[in-house]
Amino acid sequence: MKAVAVQAFGEPGGMAVVDLPVPSPAGGQVLITTEAIGVGGVDVLIRRGALAAYGFREGHVLGGEIAGTVAAVGDGVDQAWLGRRVWAFAGAGTGGGYAEQALAPAETLVPLPEGVSPVDAVTLGSSGTVAHFALRHAQFAPGESVLVRGAAGGIGVMAVQLAARGGAGAIAVTTSSPERGDRLRQLGATHVFGRDGEGAEGYDVIVDIVAGPGLPSFFAKLNPNGRLVTVGVMGGDPPADFGKELLAGFRRSLSFATFSADTVPMADRTAVTADLFAGRLRAVVHGVLPLAEAASAHRTLDAGEVFGRFVLTTASFSGARDTAGA
Ligand SMILES: NC(=O)c1ccc[n+]([C@@H]2O[C@H](COP(=O)([O-])OP(=O)(O)OC[C@H]3O[C@@H](n4cnc5c(N)ncnc54)[C@H](OP(=O)(O)O)[C@@H]3O)[C@@H](O)[C@H]2O)c1
């Protein structure tokens, strides 16, 4: 089978199409013939070598979120999954999804309902689940004001929609251009700010996908009893003295938290993913490219041009629709 591996950390050109043996599902696993593969910020970080400390080495096959058809099941897995179209988490976070066939733990499977294409599924599934639990981690309640920092990405567009569906009083976003801001308004944003957040003040909840040097300035934008939850690090590390800013907010009872979906039991995650598929949320697909053009997809991500989710498809997939600009 064909797969795309990171042969050399760094630029997208370090990725290459490779031939690999079709893997066999071990006990508790399934083999999925992939149709759609989600491309996200975490793939970019792994490709650059930024997550080498987490065990991601050169030669790694990227790709966590896939949708396709169950082709084989390992010991202990219900045979009824065979032939079903599903969403799954390839390698349970260890990758392997940028491939024509990929292994996934059976516990991560979510059936695709009628009307949800594989492309939609990998756009809504993981990003939406992270956004859902990030809002819950922040103890978001209806009527509260929310700021989503880094809102134009895969997680951000879902956080905006879920905050709107959850009855947020106001939904502010940061993004890099007025055009992207207009598209975020169509998803539910009520106030749009630049990446530096200048002019934004007073939020009960901040969902932050960026972190980086600007993190303290966003922490200072919280209302008393406000909660900032960092779910991503697209802007890198915060300043070394971030702890001082945390204590400067002492008398306003502010909370800072990180959130990783890794701490949520898989059964809870798949239940939310299934709920997202059934809900009326918009799958914001930036574009669809064949798997072999993964490097091109990464160049688009590196250029900061992606709005929503970029999706790769395999040759066997015939129903892909390019919804760039959706
Ligand atoms: N917590 C979890 O469980 C979990 C799960 C999966 C991924 N993640 C993390 O989430 C992050 C990826 O999120 P994603 O898939 O939504 O990313 P994404 O699709 O690449 O979007 C991130 C958005 O942030 C903005 N941005 C990018 N770099 C920035 C910078 N240096 N400064 C300010 N804004 C910047 C961009 O929007 P504008 O250009 O419009 O500003 C971009 O669209 C990664 O850090 C990944 O590790 C976390």
The ligand as an SDF file (V2000), in Angstrom:
LIG
                    3D

 48 52  0  0  0  0  0  0  0  0999 V2000
   -5.7890   19.5920   23.2090 N   0  0  0  0  0  0  0  0  0  0  0  0
   -5.9300   18.5580   22.4110 C   0  0  0  0  0  0  0  0  0  0  0  0
   -6.4700   17.5010   22.7740 O   0  0  0  0  0  0  0  0  0  0  0  0
   -5.4560   18.6940   21.0100 C   0  0  0  0  0  0  0  0  0  0  0  0
   -5.8450   17.7880   20.0150 C   0  0  0  0  0  0  0  0  0  0  0  0
   -5.3870   17.9950   18.7090 C   0  0  0  0  0  0  0  0  0  0  0  0
   -4.5370   19.0640   18.4550 C   0  0  0  0  0  0  0  0  0  0  0  0
   -4.1610   19.8960   19.4580 N   0  0  0  0  0  0  0  0  0  0  0  0
   -3.2730   21.0350   19.2340 C   0  0  0  0  0  0  0  0  0  0  0  0
   -4.0000   22.0630   18.5900 O   0  0  0  0  0  0  0  0  0  0  0  0
   -3.1090   22.7780   17.7360 C   0  0  0  0  0  0  0  0  0  0  0  0
   -3.6390   22.7040   16.3310 C   0  0  0  0  0  0  0  0  0  0  0  0
   -4.9590   23.2040   16.2510 O   0  0  0  0  0  0  0  0  0  0  0  0
   -5.6860   23.2980   14.8540 P   0  0  0  0  0  0  0  0  0  0  0  0
   -5.6970   21.9540   14.2120 O   0  0  0  0  0  0  0  0  0  0  0  0
   -6.9460   24.0300   15.0540 O   0  0  0  0  0  0  0  0  0  0  0  0
   -4.6140   24.1780   14.0620 O   0  0  0  0  0  0  0  0  0  0  0  0
   -4.7820   24.9080   12.6840 P   0  0  0  0  0  0  0  0  0  0  0  0
   -5.9210   24.3390   11.9210 O   0  0  0  0  0  0  0  0  0  0  0  0
   -3.4260   24.9390   12.0690 O   0  0  0  0  0  0  0  0  0  0  0  0
   -5.2370   26.3900   13.1290 O   0  0  0  0  0  0  0  0  0  0  0  0
   -4.6290   27.1610   14.0590 C   0  0  0  0  0  0  0  0  0  0  0  0
   -5.0270   28.6260   13.7900 C   0  0  0  0  0  0  0  0  0  0  0  0
   -4.2690   29.4160   14.6830 O   0  0  0  0  0  0  0  0  0  0  0  0
   -3.8130   30.5870   14.0250 C   0  0  0  0  0  0  0  0  0  0  0  0
   -2.3520   30.6130   14.1890 N   0  0  0  0  0  0  0  0  0  0  0  0
   -1.4590   29.7580   13.6740 C   0  0  0  0  0  0  0  0  0  0  0  0
   -0.2070   30.0760   14.0490 N   0  0  0  0  0  0  0  0  0  0  0  0
   -0.3260   31.1880   14.8230 C   0  0  0  0  0  0  0  0  0  0  0  0
    0.5930   32.0190   15.5140 C   0  0  0  0  0  0  0  0  0  0  0  0
    1.9190   31.7640   15.4710 N   0  0  0  0  0  0  0  0  0  0  0  0
    0.1180   33.0650   16.2160 N   0  0  0  0  0  0  0  0  0  0  0  0
   -1.2020   33.3170   16.2590 C   0  0  0  0  0  0  0  0  0  0  0  0
   -2.1320   32.5660   15.6020 N   0  0  0  0  0  0  0  0  0  0  0  0
   -1.6940   31.5220   14.9160 C   0  0  0  0  0  0  0  0  0  0  0  0
   -4.1860   30.5070   12.5680 C   0  0  0  0  0  0  0  0  0  0  0  0
   -5.3130   31.3580   12.3130 O   0  0  0  0  0  0  0  0  0  0  0  0
   -5.1360   32.8600   11.7860 P   0  0  0  0  0  0  0  0  0  0  0  0
   -4.0710   32.8530   10.7300 O   0  0  0  0  0  0  0  0  0  0  0  0
   -6.4760   33.2260   11.2390 O   0  0  0  0  0  0  0  0  0  0  0  0
   -4.7480   33.6640   12.9860 O   0  0  0  0  0  0  0  0  0  0  0  0
   -4.6370   29.0630   12.3800 C   0  0  0  0  0  0  0  0  0  0  0  0
   -5.7130   28.9280   11.5050 O   0  0  0  0  0  0  0  0  0  0  0  0
   -1.7470   22.1470   17.8730 C   0  0  0  0  0  0  0  0  0  0  0  0
   -0.9960   22.8630   18.8300 O   0  0  0  0  0  0  0  0  0  0  0  0
   -2.0800   20.7470   18.3640 C   0  0  0  0  0  0  0  0  0  0  0  0
   -1.0080   20.1800   19.0920 O   0  0  0  0  0  0  0  0  0  0  0  0
   -4.6190   19.7370   20.7130 C   0  0  0  0  0  0  0  0  0  0  0  0
  1  2  1  0
  2  3  2  0
  2  4  1  0
  4  5  1  0
  4 48  2  0
  5  6  2  0
  6  7  1  0
  7  8  2  0
  8  9  1  0
  8 48  1  0
  9 10  1  0
  9 46  1  0
 10 11  1  0
 11 12  1  0
 11 44  1  0
 12 13  1  0
 13 14  1  0
 14 15  2  0
 14 16  1  0
 14 17  1  0
 17 18  1  0
 18 19  2  0
 18 20  1  0
 18 21  1  0
 21 22  1  0
 22 23  1  0
 23 24  1  0
 23 42  1  0
 24 25  1  0
 25 26  1  0
 25 36  1  0
 26 27  1  0
 26 35  1  0
 27 28  2  0
 28 29  1  0
 29 30  1  0
 29 35  2  0
 30 31  1  0
 30 32  2  0
 32 33  1  0
 33 34  2  0
 34 35  1  0
 36 37  1  0
 36 42  1  0
 37 38  1  0
 38 39  2  0
 38 40  1  0
 38 41  1  0
 42 43  1  0
 44 45  1  0
 44 46  1  0
 46 47  1  0
M  CHG  2   8   1  16  -1
M  END
$$$$
